[in-house]
Amino acid sequence: MTSPASVGARRDPGSFRDPTSRVFVSEHEVFRGLDDRGLADYDAVAASAFFPALLDEGLVVGTERVDEPVPGLDGWAAVLRHDRLPVISYPFEWPFEMLRDAALLHLDITGRALAEGFVTKDATSYNVQFDGTAPTFIDVGSFQPVRAGEPWYGYRQFCELFLNPLVLQAVGGSAYHPWLRGSLDGITPSELAPLIRGRRRFDRGLLVHVRLHARAESRYADADRERDVGNELRQAGLGPKVLAAQVANLRRTVTRLRWKAQRSTWSDYAERGHYSDVDLDAKDAFVARAVGAARSPHVLDLGANDGRFSMLALEHGAERVVAVDSDHLVVDRLYRHLRDTGERRILPLVMNLADPSTGLGWQGRERPSFTDRVRPDLVLCLAVVHHLALTDTVPLELIVDQLADHGAPVVVEFPHRDDPMAARLLARKRSGLFDHYDLPRWEAALEARFEVLERETAPSGRRTLYRCVPRG
């Protein structure tokens, strides 16, 4: 039987910044090539006590050394094989509590490494991925022995890509998602410091890691670039105990951060007062039947809100669900509920469907687009079309095009003009401007890109559900 690796592995476009290792991806497997220095660091960490323990606890991605040759990976001192995660997501798609959990995992792993004489040489939030609601550290090439007198080089990255975004949201009251999406390097201390006002300026953790960090950043930017900072740190007595104290202080600071938002546009949507019981029952039955008929292990739930239909999909045969919604608070609540109940099969993400994640970074490929990363077997698009068409003014034909981009069967709901939610949105529009929003126009657009296998109008007569497969 042909090994999946024999298909050939391609370089991961986001793995080029570490000169000692590189990640490659084949159809079914993930590999890491190590040069001589990377191999020496890996052999040392693999012989430690903490690293095998992290693997056993599932906190680090499953890793093993490959003995047989891997096509496309010639010239490396050694090759590692990693477990492949179901979906790759990015920090600008995570709700607050998700980013906070990822930060705490990174600090815990770094602390355990320091206790045995190792350290993580970088600390970007892209080092963590989520298997459902379980954070997993993926940058195995990041571990190296602590070198006398050297600082934790990951400190600045940790602040810019973990701590500062969390502070922006919890203290500054501003969402970090647009900022992280606009800068893959994160938020610098000097950018964040002016946004911390009032009594929070004197919070000890924020004083050290944001305000004083910003001052040091400014001071060293103007200082002689030829100074030997490493020698200064060695003379100052920097060592593992100091680094461990720094990590512990960061952990206390992150642990205290809380986002206290109580209400948002859709935070009360779970009550679904605009649905009659009979309409909601009919919708549940249609979705359950569609999921079961499609035999879809991986489902994408667009406009998931409280996750009702994501969980319904699991009940009827789905193995994994990516639940997407633009409302940060409802996604944060969903994540906390799933985490606290131990449900790991749903990955909740924050994303505006009218402005989805595009390719970012080097050549626009370092961080691939959402559509490139998430390839479902079935798409649920429920209670979404009228918002895209009437709030975001996206033509019906373009909404269908976006659904077709996923390359999968679709279950989609169209609220008629007399549906209470659609009527409310239409009432805000200038008369005649949205006359094109109607059932015949929608069905013509849908049938141009999909074959409709099943359609059902709700008992109220105000919404229609469709089960479709892409044409051609």
Steps between C-alpha positions, in 0.01 A plus 500: 500500500633848415594711801322838516846656527593360161265752340765757590510770764485872429645777713250661730485868393498617863811309602813684392600725790688235701838439332543164677179327388227508239148351491374302201147376433382209287140400435468316831813576704709781647880480514777717642849503353782573749849621421798394716437766763128434506563127539737555792238713676226245429708205622570688822137592563374152403729354770352730767221408740269793426468456121376138497261598781359785289451256212320252726271778630416612147634851563757471220407372155573129454859463374725211397827467316477351150757239408399434139571756221221747430463614136573868469691525829852416391795679656372537856691355795175341624126504434217503755140399437226697678134416551286698257240723665151508344496878440755780514369823655668828587502731805301770318219243475499400867269639769656661807493196727649285228798733456540515878505119527759485220714756687483302824593178319804667344612633839445166675703317235779759519501476880527122495780523244691752713481268801716252305737747336312562174310797359277585207701721268189675369150557636269595217131417541528310169694236698165382639213333317166372624368149463141602562527679834830338603806723448803317362859626467626424148845659470715209616801666334472789746661318794868554572730481805526813712823683424676679785424869523250503213150646543179322403498615140132408475400762758440782254303272266290374789410855596421610146297196394346380827509746787447831321198383296341364818567828682357698208173308530476463879629843602470716191160362398599465133493181297845368413389309189537784246840592647640146486361451152661826394839415652628146530765636738232600752470811718816667629526633857538857371176465302309358795632712789307821414174301498534396866345777706366568846587278793596209276821690415628403845417129474833338580496248217397758241751748636786255449397324180339790315598845628859430606543272199389790278753734666781248455397451139527874441828534690678217320369619164695824552805337659823393335412194292852363547467446875547142620162438663574129553815580697310758709241236587767247599664757725162572654477134605221392265434127537229232494355609837451855373339370181269271701395796716427703187280222359321457835433875516357495148277210596357690796437802278322298230295306756360824645384633163128464442274629225184615676265569210146397591295572190545526124283523189431126488575388856128437567434330166488157667150587619391500130179688576446566128450124443184316592554166670360315200733685260802429717408132531465474122838670452667263748354201317609625157857567612525166681373319191741686272804430720409133521439469126827670409707278732720801563780454754614864476236773516541876469226693683484858370323742735510241779406736787449284812595179316153343502534356150869418542404273788205364303742408221711302747192316620424389144835372382744788467843435651627859503340842465652842439252751644542854364328820608583870480383577854803473729297468819279212384806311368683562827201364694478199270871426545474520879195272500668242278825513697328473836282207390792316339360517144808502275342429162389859428748775410336843558644793304432873466464614139287741300366312197485829308874543564646150548865428577711538188859390430748707702871535563786433262370498140150475645560129566664484841157479664257349244142617468217345698358333189837341422541369856146375562371247247177355644288209388182699568423869554215624719390857419200565720351841584783671313393589143271790597776660711752479218250623241328775701751612763818455297326563163662200333311393184329162525708364212824583682377335819441181301847535343658513846311187605619326184863592580494243782457222242257306718129422535305778670199531728383859467202695634330791323271727707220642281423871489219456755722317751516716816881535492515568126209745523675688781815537290302602190315766700830682549567514127390759248180397322562302182875466552481132600210379287742241361499323837233240430454125473506465116824701470660295778398166353627599155837594649517181707410268213763657275777362724332211686266212435219521755434152638238599754311812600253559778305810600447554872144447633468878536573539128766765570827309455620233260778247558704340221734202479730541201809357333739701279456473124782360293 
